[in-house]
Amino acid sequence: MINIIDALHSLRPGAIWTYHHSIENFDDALIWQDETQTKPTESAIQAEIVRLQADYEAKEYQRLRAPEYPPIGDQL
């Protein structure tokens, strides 16, 4: 399951932040400490969660098929 942390890593790689799961208010839960990257909005993060989840689901076939074949080195 894709979550806020996954979306933050995708949207702002290497950014410095702290997220408190126990706090309900998004602005209070996400403490942005990065000085070079801007804090993403809650809607941008939610959109990224949807995008990442769709990408994960679209690649299910690949994940299921991979174990069916030996590594390429073994095939050669």
C-alpha positions as CSV (number, residue, x, y, z in Angstrom):
1,M,0.0,0.0,0.0
2,I,1.4,3.4,-1.0
3,N,1.4,6.0,1.7
4,I,2.4,9.6,2.4
5,I,6.0,8.7,3.0
6,D,6.3,7.0,-0.3
7,A,4.8,10.0,-2.0
8,L,7.2,12.4,-0.3
9,H,10.2,10.4,-1.3
10,S,8.9,10.4,-4.9
11,L,8.0,14.1,-5.0
12,R,11.0,15.5,-3.1
13,P,13.9,13.0,-3.2
14,G,16.5,13.7,-0.6
15,A,14.4,16.3,1.2
16,I,14.6,16.7,4.9
17,W,11.3,16.4,6.8
18,T,9.5,14.8,9.7
19,Y,6.1,13.2,9.5
20,H,4.0,12.4,12.6
21,H,1.4,9.8,11.9
22,S,-0.5,10.4,15.1
23,I,-1.3,14.0,14.2
24,E,-4.5,14.4,12.1
25,N,-3.9,17.9,10.7
26,F,-1.6,17.6,7.7
27,D,0.1,20.9,8.2
28,D,1.0,20.0,11.8
29,A,1.9,16.4,11.0
30,L,4.4,17.2,8.2
31,I,7.3,19.4,9.5
32,W,9.3,20.6,6.6
33,Q,13.0,21.1,7.4
34,D,14.5,21.3,3.9
35,E,15.8,24.6,2.8
36,T,16.3,23.9,-0.9
37,Q,13.1,22.1,-1.8
38,T,9.6,23.5,-1.2
39,K,7.0,21.6,0.9
40,P,4.5,19.8,-1.3
41,T,0.8,20.5,-0.8
42,E,-1.5,17.9,0.7
43,S,-3.3,17.6,-2.7
44,A,0.0,17.1,-4.5
45,I,0.9,14.3,-2.1
46,Q,-2.5,12.7,-2.5
47,A,-2.2,12.9,-6.3
48,E,1.2,11.3,-6.1
49,I,-0.2,8.5,-3.9
50,V,-2.8,7.8,-6.5
51,R,-0.2,7.9,-9.3
52,L,2.2,5.6,-7.5
53,Q,-0.6,3.1,-6.6
54,A,-1.7,3.0,-10.2
55,D,1.9,2.4,-11.3
56,Y,2.3,-0.4,-8.7
57,E,-0.9,-2.1,-9.8
58,A,-0.1,-1.8,-13.5
59,K,3.2,-3.7,-12.9
60,E,1.6,-6.6,-11.0
61,Y,2.0,-8.9,-14.0
62,Q,5.7,-8.2,-14.1
63,R,6.1,-9.0,-10.4
64,L,4.1,-12.2,-10.8
65,R,6.0,-13.4,-13.9
66,A,9.5,-12.6,-12.7
67,P,9.8,-15.7,-10.4
68,E,8.8,-17.9,-13.3
69,Y,12.0,-17.3,-15.2
70,P,15.6,-17.9,-14.1
71,P,18.0,-14.9,-14.0
72,I,19.4,-14.0,-17.4
73,G,22.9,-15.1,-16.3
74,D,21.5,-18.6,-15.8
75,Q,19.8,-18.6,-19.2
76,L,23.1,-17.8,-21.0
